[in-house]
Every structure is written in C-alpha cells, then in structure tokens.
C-alpha cells in the first residue's frame, strides 16, 4: 500500500512550516489529494516531483 503523508509530515520532511506546504498546494507546486476533507500527499509522488526538479520545493 502506498504511503500517504499529512501536511505536518511533509513540512517536517522539507523543514518548512505547514503554512508553506499549504501554499505549495494552492500554487499547485506539489501534488496532493483531498481525502475525506483532509489533505494527503503520496510519499513517492512528492519525492519524484522533487527529483525531477519541478518547481522550487
């Protein structure tokens, strides 16, 4: 099963605030999903997104 991350986990992974992660979502800088009203991020998609050098994260 795919690992899903919370906003808090993504913020800790990148060393930024949760507000910054939410801004990235609003700017469509980082891929995310809305599941039952909660924002979730695929660990693999986030890592691959960064490795590809897509927008500054």
C-alpha positions as CSV (number, residue, x, y, z in Angstrom):
1,X,0.0,0.0,0.0
2,X,1.2,3.5,-0.9
3,X,2.4,5.7,2.0
4,X,0.4,8.8,2.4
5,X,1.7,11.8,4.2
6,X,0.0,14.6,6.1
7,X,0.7,18.3,5.8
8,X,2.7,18.1,9.0
9,X,4.8,15.1,7.8
10,X,5.6,16.9,4.5
11,X,6.5,20.1,6.4
12,X,8.9,18.1,8.6
13,X,10.3,16.2,5.6
14,X,11.3,19.5,3.9
15,X,12.0,21.5,7.1
16,X,9.3,24.2,6.3
17,X,6.2,25.3,8.1
18,X,2.8,23.7,7.5
19,X,1.7,27.1,6.1
20,X,4.4,26.8,3.4
21,X,3.1,23.3,2.4
22,X,-0.4,24.6,2.2
23,X,0.8,27.5,0.0
24,X,2.6,24.9,-2.3
25,X,-0.8,23.1,-2.6
26,X,-2.6,26.4,-3.5
27,X,0.2,27.2,-6.1
28,X,0.0,23.7,-7.5
29,X,3.7,23.2,-6.7
30,X,3.3,19.9,-5.1
31,X,0.9,17.0,-5.9
32,X,-1.7,16.3,-3.3
33,X,-5.1,14.7,-2.7
34,X,-8.1,15.7,-0.7
35,X,-9.4,12.6,1.1
36,X,-12.4,13.0,3.4
37,X,-11.7,16.6,3.8
38,X,-8.0,16.0,4.8
39,X,-5.1,16.9,2.5
40,X,-2.8,14.0,1.8
41,X,0.4,13.5,-0.2
42,X,1.8,10.4,-1.8
43,X,5.3,9.9,-0.5
44,X,6.5,8.6,-3.8
45,X,4.9,11.4,-5.9
46,X,6.4,14.1,-3.6
47,X,9.9,12.6,-3.8
48,X,9.7,12.0,-7.6
49,X,8.3,15.6,-8.0
50,X,11.3,17.0,-6.2
51,X,13.8,14.7,-8.0
52,X,12.5,15.8,-11.4
53,X,13.3,19.4,-10.4
54,X,9.7,20.5,-10.8
55,X,9.0,24.0,-9.4
56,X,11.1,25.0,-6.4
57,X,10.1,23.0,-3.4
